[in-house]
Amino acid sequence: MRFLTAGESHGPGLTAIIEGLPAGLPIDPELINAELAQRQKGAGRGGRMRIETDQVIITSGLRFGYTLGSPLCLTIHNRDWVNWERTMNPLPVENQPEPVTQPRPGHADLAGVLKYGFTDCRNVLERASARETAARVAVGAVAKQLLAQFGIVVASQVIRIGTVETSLRLGDPSEIELVRRSPVACLDHQAAERMVEEITEAGQAGDTLGGIFEVVAWGVPPGLGSHVHWDRRLDTRLAAALMSIPAIKGVEIGTGFALAGLRGSAAHDPICYASETGYYRTSNHAGGLEGGITNGMPLRMTAAMKPIPTLMKPLDSVDIKTKEVVAANRERSDVTAVPAAAVVGEAMVAWIIAEAFAEKFGADQLSEMKAAYERYLEVLRRG
């Protein structure tokens, strides 16, 4: 399985093509739209979210609601395109707009200009924009529908925005709805109120905030991934997927960096066995992964997001044309997007799990995949 996305922030729209889905998988576009809507929510979002109402259009790979085994093509139109047609037209236009020459510290603007030899930062910033993640959320929503066939659930929660942090962690899927009703996607109501207050203060100061979110997957069987090569380890792939999200600067699996301060006797998870359930652990410091392979415990990851680099009171920069000191460019932006990033994190984790699932159980058709999975579970039950 693999996917590609295409599209710029203010272009006509976003496209995702998914290859390798099993034939016969039921796909509900409204479940995709629900994930897209969740990505647009959250305190601290900017004006763009009041313009867009993301809805997916499926143009290939689906017939009468079931996948065909051919590439699934997903399209999300940008409603704001009508205001940017001259600026972002794929074809030549008269009276082209002035180039953006004031790169923003912390964004891809300058690095991209230097790499590709551009004289206009917009050639970089449009694709580097987090708007691209809407396509990834749509892809992840498809992956979730595949995983749901096997009882696997993926969810996320914001655990920190700015200086406000909660110690509450997702315990089971019954808490998902509580998170989704929160203005900052946080289980802890009191912490959520303080997060909103800090977002308001930062916005009034023309500043931005980062934070931390967790992603948890329940029902993942042991045996996904592999220890035999570095790039087949599932922790490698999960960490890379989360790090690929714009503004993510750190990823932990399980207890993560805190394990460095523990002795081995406290850091590892004792192995137990019960005839009804098979092998299990009494703790989950490993986050559901040992040796790059799932061990049957819930997958648990956290990711750290830096503050958004577009500031209403911008930092100093250098004009790439004149080389003079200038204020960095300002684009329409959010005060914080940690709740949105959490939804993107869910999507990327769901995709990697689905990809590994297809590798282990085959992906020509859903019925064969289910039969292979049931045979595997029977082997596990026999011990």
ChimeraX attribute file (.defattr): number of C-alpha atoms within 10 A of each C-alpha:
attribute: neighborCount
match mode: 1-to-1
recipient: residues
	/A:1	16
	/A:2	12
	/A:3	15
	/A:4	13
	/A:5	18
	/A:6	13
	/A:7	20
	/A:8	22
	/A:9	20
	/A:10	22
	/A:11	22
	/A:12	20
	/A:13	19
	/A:14	23
	/A:15	23
	/A:16	24
	/A:17	19
	/A:18	19
	/A:19	16
	/A:20	18
	/A:21	27
	/A:22	22
	/A:23	19
	/A:24	17
	/A:25	20
	/A:26	17
	/A:27	19
	/A:28	13
	/A:29	17
	/A:30	12
	/A:31	16
	/A:32	23
	/A:33	20
	/A:34	14
	/A:35	21
	/A:36	26
	/A:37	18
	/A:38	18
	/A:39	22
	/A:40	21
	/A:41	21
	/A:42	21
	/A:43	23
	/A:44	24
	/A:45	19
	/A:46	16
	/A:47	11
	/A:48	15
	/A:49	16
	/A:50	10
	/A:51	11
	/A:52	14
	/A:53	16
	/A:54	23
	/A:55	21
	/A:56	22
	/A:57	15
	/A:58	17
	/A:59	12
	/A:60	14
	/A:61	20
	/A:62	20
	/A:63	13
	/A:64	8
	/A:65	13
	/A:66	15
	/A:67	21
	/A:68	19
	/A:69	19
	/A:70	15
	/A:71	19
	/A:72	21
	/A:73	21
	/A:74	22
	/A:75	21
	/A:76	22
	/A:77	18
	/A:78	21
	/A:79	17
	/A:80	16
	/A:81	17
	/A:82	11
	/A:83	11
	/A:84	13
	/A:85	15
	/A:86	16
	/A:87	17
	/A:88	21
	/A:89	14
	/A:90	10
	/A:91	7
	/A:92	9
	/A:93	12
	/A:94	6
	/A:95	8
	/A:96	11
	/A:97	10
	/A:98	8
	/A:99	13
	/A:100	19
	/A:101	24
	/A:102	25
	/A:103	27
	/A:104	24
	/A:105	18
	/A:106	14
	/A:107	18
	/A:108	19
	/A:109	23
	/A:110	24
	/A:111	14
	/A:112	19
	/A:113	20
	/A:114	12
	/A:115	9
	/A:116	10
	/A:117	9
	/A:118	15
	/A:119	15
	/A:120	20
	/A:121	23
	/A:122	20
	/A:123	18
	/A:124	20
	/A:125	22
	/A:126	19
	/A:127	17
	/A:128	18
	/A:129	16
	/A:130	18
	/A:131	19
	/A:132	22
	/A:133	25
	/A:134	27
	/A:135	27
	/A:136	26
	/A:137	29
	/A:138	28
	/A:139	26
	/A:140	26
	/A:141	28
	/A:142	26
	/A:143	24
	/A:144	23
	/A:145	21
	/A:146	23
	/A:147	20
	/A:148	13
	/A:149	13
	/A:150	16
	/A:151	12
	/A:152	19
	/A:153	21
	/A:154	25
	/A:155	25
	/A:156	28
	/A:157	31
	/A:158	30
	/A:159	30
	/A:160	24
	/A:161	29
	/A:162	19
	/A:163	11
	/A:164	16
	/A:165	18
	/A:166	17
	/A:167	9
	/A:168	12
	/A:169	17
	/A:170	20
	/A:171	11
	/A:172	13
	/A:173	13
	/A:174	9
	/A:175	14
	/A:176	19
	/A:177	12
	/A:178	14
	/A:179	21
	/A:180	19
	/A:181	14
	/A:182	20
	/A:183	17
	/A:184	30
	/A:185	28
	/A:186	30
	/A:187	24
	/A:188	20
	/A:189	16
	/A:190	10
	/A:191	20
	/A:192	24
	/A:193	16
	/A:194	16
	/A:195	25
	/A:196	18
	/A:197	14
	/A:198	19
	/A:199	24
	/A:200	17
	/A:201	14
	/A:202	17
	/A:203	18
	/A:204	12
	/A:205	12
	/A:206	14
	/A:207	21
	/A:208	26
	/A:209	22
	/A:210	20
	/A:211	23
	/A:212	23
	/A:213	25
	/A:214	24
	/A:215	27
	/A:216	26
	/A:217	23
	/A:218	19
	/A:219	16
	/A:220	22
	/A:221	21
	/A:222	18
	/A:223	18
	/A:224	24
	/A:225	27
	/A:226	18
	/A:227	14
	/A:228	10
	/A:229	9
	/A:230	12
	/A:231	13
	/A:232	16
	/A:233	20
	/A:234	24
	/A:235	27
	/A:236	13
	/A:237	20
	/A:238	21
	/A:239	20
	/A:240	14
	/A:241	17
	/A:242	27
	/A:243	19
	/A:244	13
	/A:245	20
	/A:246	20
	/A:247	21
	/A:248	20
	/A:249	13
	/A:250	14
	/A:251	22
	/A:252	18
	/A:253	21
	/A:254	21
	/A:255	16
	/A:256	15
	/A:257	11
	/A:258	11
	/A:259	15
	/A:260	10
	/A:261	9
	/A:262	11
	/A:263	9
	/A:264	10
	/A:265	8
	/A:266	11
	/A:267	17
	/A:268	16
	/A:269	16
	/A:270	12
	/A:271	10
	/A:272	10
	/A:273	11
	/A:274	8
	/A:275	9
	/A:276	7
	/A:277	9
	/A:278	13
	/A:279	17
	/A:280	16
	/A:281	17
	/A:282	11
	/A:283	14
	/A:284	19
	/A:285	19
	/A:286	24
	/A:287	25
	/A:288	27
	/A:289	25
	/A:290	17
	/A:291	14
	/A:292	22
	/A:293	19
	/A:294	24
	/A:295	21
	/A:296	20
	/A:297	22
	/A:298	25
	/A:299	24
	/A:300	25
	/A:301	26
	/A:302	25
	/A:303	25
	/A:304	23
	/A:305	25
	/A:306	20
	/A:307	22
	/A:308	20
	/A:309	23
	/A:310	23
	/A:311	23
	/A:312	20
	/A:313	12
	/A:314	17
	/A:315	14
	/A:316	15
	/A:317	19
	/A:318	18
	/A:319	18
	/A:320	20
	/A:321	12
	/A:322	10
	/A:323	11
	/A:324	11
	/A:325	12
	/A:326	17
	/A:327	16
	/A:328	23
	/A:329	21
	/A:330	16
	/A:331	12
	/A:332	10
	/A:333	19
	/A:334	23
	/A:335	26
	/A:336	28
	/A:337	29
	/A:338	35
	/A:339	33
	/A:340	26
	/A:341	28
	/A:342	28
	/A:343	28
	/A:344	31
	/A:345	34
	/A:346	26
	/A:347	30
	/A:348	29
	/A:349	26
	/A:350	29
	/A:351	27
	/A:352	23
	/A:353	25
	/A:354	23
	/A:355	19
	/A:356	19
	/A:357	23
	/A:358	20
	/A:359	13
	/A:360	16
	/A:361	19
	/A:362	18
	/A:363	20
	/A:364	16
	/A:365	17
	/A:366	22
	/A:367	14
	/A:368	15
	/A:369	18
	/A:370	16
	/A:371	12
	/A:372	15
	/A:373	18
	/A:374	14
	/A:375	12
	/A:376	15
	/A:377	14
	/A:378	11
	/A:379	10
	/A:380	14
	/A:381	13
	/A:382	8
	/A:383	10
